[in-house]
């Protein structure tokens, strides 16, 4: 818990906008940062400064600093927007509507919903690159990965896996990082979305099915 509190302090905004005009300014700062990250032939985020962002947003850098103490905090806000979509899927699938489905149907729907919740592959790649330049952002990403793995392990246990919980969490974390590779593939090959979506879901379903193999319940963690 202490590590999470410390992390949040380092990446916290200076203040939350309360008026419509200030909320619009914050949204434009975030949008401008995203545009700069995605600009063809543009600077990598490691080379983009708060001055660049303020100029792209059409505001003074002083106005930017009213809400964001540094560039990393802006990136973290964009990152949290990405996570909100994933979190909403996790909450939705904890309901009786989905948990009462047969196992294969549940995970097929769950994996499809998780893939649909992902942001544009190009932006995800730029975000991951940007995060590697900040220890705080790296820690935030790892923390998120562990939370997702914990939720997925719970679903596996709900559907009868006899693996120890820690092993289920490791499998789920392995699946989470395999998904990084799909983003890299999409950015490289730029395949038709429907084509690659089917491949990705098949791969995820295959990996999840491993924990339902007839393995003895005494398997060590």
C-alpha positions, 0 to 999 in steps of 0.5 A: 500500500505504501508503494502505491501511495508514494507512486500516486504522489509523484504522478498526481496532478497539481489540482483537479479542474472544477470549471468548464473552461479549466476542464476544457484546457486540461482536455486540450493539454491531453489531446495535444500531447497525444497528437505530438506523440502520434505525429508522423516523423515527430519527436519521441516523447522523451524529446518533447517538453512541456513547452512543446505541449503548451504550444500545441495546446494553444496555452502558456506553459504557466497555464499548463503548470497550474494542473500538471507539474511535469510531462510524466504526470500528463502521460500518466493521465493519458495512461489512466484513460486507457486503463479506464476502458479495461477496468470497465470490462473487468467490472462488467464481466464480474456480473451474473450475466457473464459468470453464469455462462459456460466457461468457453463462452465466457472467456471468448466473450471476455477476451473479445471485450478486452481486445475491443477496449484497447486503444489504437495500437500505434498510440499504445506503442508510443505510450509504452516507449514513453513510459520506459523513460520514467521509473515511476511510470514503469512502476505504474505499468507493472502495478496495473499488469499485476492487478489485471493478472489478479482479476484474470486469475479470479475468473480462472478459479471461478471456472474451476481451475485447480491450479494454485492462485499464485500460479494462475496469477503468473499465467495471467501475467504471462498472457498480459505480456504476450498481448504486448507482442500483438501491439508490436505486430499490429504496428509493424504489419498493419493487418486487417483488424478483423483478421488479427482479432481472430488470431489474438483471441484464439491465442488468448483462449489457448493460453487460458485453457492451459490452467484447466488441463487435468493437472493434479490439485497438489501442483506446487505454487 
